[in-house]
Amino acid sequence: MSSVDCLEQNPAQTFVDEHFAPMSGVAIAAGPVADHTAELDPEESALVANSADQRRHQFATGRYLARQAMQALGMAPAAIGRSDARAPAWPDCVGSISHTSTLAAAVTARGHGIRGVGIDLERLGRITQAMHARLYTDAERDRYAEDEPHWPCLLFSAKECAYKAVNPICGTYIGFQEVEIDVDWKRHRFAARYIGAHAPNALMNHGDGHFGFFADHVISLLVVRRPTR
């Protein structure tokens, strides 16, 4: 994973650099949501022209960080538009963007057999008990009930990563009950297993999952590679 040296030092970037395992061809940039609207490409500006200030700042910070990650991979800065599915349209790479109201992160990757990537930020404590039956399988609820207290947020975030990494490739909706997450708490790693009926989505089974807890957030990353035969 390439270090994003061109970013001014900030605690989120320092955390990512120190806690996420290096992976060739992958770069992550993270930082606080701020007003980066002046740095948007005209194509990007048009996408949020009618949005509220907070939404524009979140969008612009995500694009700003994505370009920092692209540059860390040796790529020239380029506009990141929007696909027909309303997801970022990546130029000559794969990538993913996530943000909360205060923090944003982006990952880009190319080469080295990488098919897709997903990154997700979630604020701790936002998943209520009432949401568990919809978000997690019976097996997950049994397995993690007495585990680390932040397991609900981590599993939700990991499933979001799996969707972001695989959906651009397979193009089908993936429900929360179609994915099970296996967590290695000591190594801060996870694996996503597809248990649904659409076989191509099982591509996520070949992903390398990483996570860490930063301030009041969980940061999750899934890198999906081409299956080896």
Secondary structure, DSSP 8 states (H G I E B T S, - for coil): -B--TTS---HHHHHHHHHS---TTEEEEEEE----GGGS-HHHHHHTTTS-HHHHHHHHHHHHHHHHHHHHTT------EE-TTSSEE-SSSEEEEEE-SSEEEEEEE-STTEEEEEEEEEETT-S-GGGHHHHS-HHHHHHHTTS-TTHHHHHHHHHHHHHHHHHHHH-----GGGEEEEEETTTTEEEEEE-SS-GGGGGGGGEEEEEEEETTEEEEEEEEE----
